Amino acid sequence: MVTEIIEDKFARHHQNIRSRACATALCRKYRTGGDMAVDRGWQHEVRDAMRSEAWTIFGPSRLVKVVSVLRPMVHSSWGYVTSEKSLFGKTPFQIEVSLGLPAGELSHGCRIYRLARLPMPSEVRYELTAAHPDGEAYAPTVRSEKYKPGDPSIHQWRLLADVPNVHLIDLAPNDRFQYVHN
């Protein structure tokens, strides 16, 4: 009964069809067991599902994947992505620091891909900002020193499946990223 009320509340009050479907699926997931008053994890999952992302295929709000220029060209991306606007005006070194990548990862330059399509809800998970390596609070005593906290203003998402991409640009070590109309 409680889950039906919650499901109805989220479905009624949210205009985004994609998010409404996610919230409904998550509420149904928790119908089968557990005391919802004790287990609050479902509330965080519903809140994440209700997140409305303003991603686009073209323009500064598109999702991009940054890798070392030494890596071979690929036609799909997985793992962490960010919005293109987070990279404007930055050199590969500044991008490396901002995203919290391992030191020297982009020392030879970087390759930037844009996603060819928007990810499906089941293919992506919000992972806080780049200040949270692996989407978790940074604690040097527990975490690997390989990934340092990045810029807290840069949001990141994790692609959970391969999503087709398009090569956008390669940056040499001293080049600054500028908007690419591609």
C-alpha positions in Angstrom: 0.0 0.0 0.0 2.8 2.5 0.9 4.7 1.7 -2.2 1.6 2.3 -4.4 1.1 5.7 -2.8 4.8 6.6 -3.3 4.7 5.3 -6.9 1.6 7.3 -7.6 3.1 10.4 -6.0 6.2 10.3 -8.1 4.4 9.4 -11.3 1.9 12.3 -10.8 4.4 15.0 -9.9 7.1 14.4 -12.4 6.7 15.5 -16.0 9.7 13.8 -17.5 8.5 10.5 -19.0 11.9 8.8 -18.8 12.3 9.7 -15.2 8.7 8.7 -14.4 9.3 5.3 -15.9 12.5 4.9 -13.8 10.8 5.9 -10.6 7.9 3.6 -11.3 10.2 0.7 -11.9 12.2 1.4 -8.8 9.1 1.6 -6.6 7.9 -1.7 -8.0 11.3 -3.2 -7.2 10.8 -2.5 -3.5 7.2 -3.9 -3.3 8.4 -7.4 -2.7 10.1 -7.1 0.6 11.7 -5.3 3.5 10.4 -2.7 5.9 10.6 0.6 3.9 10.6 2.6 7.0 13.9 1.1 8.0 15.5 0.6 4.6 16.0 4.1 3.2 18.2 3.0 0.3 15.2 2.9 -2.0 14.7 6.7 -1.5 18.1 7.5 -2.8 17.6 5.3 -5.9 14.2 7.0 -6.6 15.8 10.4 -6.1 18.5 9.5 -8.6 16.0 8.2 -11.1 14.0 11.4 -10.8 17.1 13.5 -11.7 16.4 15.4 -14.9 19.5 15.7 -17.0 19.8 18.4 -19.7 22.0 16.4 -22.0 22.0 17.0 -25.8 23.7 15.3 -28.7 25.1 18.6 -30.0 26.2 21.7 -28.1 28.0 22.3 -24.8 25.7 20.0 -22.8 26.6 16.9 -24.6 28.4 14.1 -22.8 32.0 13.5 -23.6 34.6 10.9 -22.8 38.3 12.0 -22.3 41.1 9.5 -22.8 44.8 9.6 -23.5 45.8 10.3 -27.1 48.0 7.3 -26.9 45.0 5.0 -26.7 43.7 3.5 -29.9 40.6 4.9 -31.6 37.3 3.3 -30.5 33.7 3.5 -31.6 32.0 3.2 -28.3 32.5 4.5 -24.7 31.9 3.2 -21.2 33.1 4.3 -17.8 33.1 7.9 -16.7 31.8 10.8 -18.8 31.2 14.5 -18.2 29.6 17.4 -20.0 31.6 19.2 -22.7 31.2 22.6 -21.1 33.3 21.4 -18.2 36.3 21.2 -20.5 36.2 24.6 -22.3 39.4 26.6 -22.3 41.4 23.8 -20.6 44.7 22.1 -21.6 45.0 18.3 -21.3 46.9 18.9 -18.1 44.1 21.1 -16.7 41.5 18.5 -17.8 43.5 15.7 -16.1 43.6 17.7 -12.8 39.9 18.8 -13.1 38.7 15.2 -13.7 40.9 13.7 -11.0 42.7 11.4 -13.5 46.0 9.7 -12.6 49.1 12.0 -12.8 50.6 12.0 -16.3 47.6 10.3 -17.9 47.1 13.1 -20.4 50.8 14.2 -20.6 51.0 13.4 -24.4 47.6 15.0 -25.0 44.0 13.8 -25.0 41.4 12.4 -27.3 37.8 13.5 -26.7 34.8 11.6 -27.9 31.1 12.7 -27.9 28.4 10.2 -27.5 26.5 9.4 -30.7 23.3 9.1 -28.8 22.0 9.8 -25.4 22.4 6.9 -22.9 19.3 5.0 -21.9 18.4 5.2 -18.1 19.7 1.6 -17.6 23.0 2.5 -19.2 24.1 5.4 -17.0 24.4 6.3 -13.3 25.1 9.7 -11.8 28.3 9.6 -9.8 28.3 12.9 -8.1 31.1 15.3 -9.1 34.8 14.8 -10.1 35.6 15.6 -6.4 34.4 12.1 -5.6 36.7 9.5 -7.2 34.6 6.5 -8.2 31.5 8.3 -7.0 32.5 8.0 -3.3 33.8 10.3 -0.7 37.6 10.7 -0.9 39.6 9.2 2.0 43.3 8.8 1.3 43.6 6.1 4.0 41.0 3.9 2.2 41.2 4.9 -1.5 44.0 4.4 -3.9 46.3 7.4 -4.4 46.0 6.8 -8.2 42.8 8.8 -8.4 42.7 12.2 -6.6 39.6 14.3 -6.1 38.9 16.6 -9.1 36.9 19.8 -9.5 33.8 19.8 -7.3 31.9 21.8 -10.0 32.3 19.1 -12.7 29.5 16.5 -12.7 30.3 13.0 -13.8 28.2 10.0 -14.9 29.3 6.4 -15.3 28.3 4.6 -18.5 27.4 1.0 -17.5 27.3 -0.3 -21.1 29.0 0.5 -24.3 27.4 3.6 -25.9 28.4 4.5 -29.5 30.6 7.5 -29.8 32.1 9.9 -32.4 35.7 11.2 -32.3 35.5 14.9 -31.6 39.1 16.1 -31.3 42.6 15.3 -30.3 44.4 17.9 -28.2 48.2 18.3 -28.1 49.6 18.9 -24.6 49.5 22.7 -24.9 46.2 23.0 -26.9 43.2 24.4 -25.2 39.8 22.8 -25.7 37.4 24.9 -27.7 33.8 24.1 -28.8 33.8 21.8 -31.8 30.8 21.9 -34.1 30.6 18.2 -34.8 
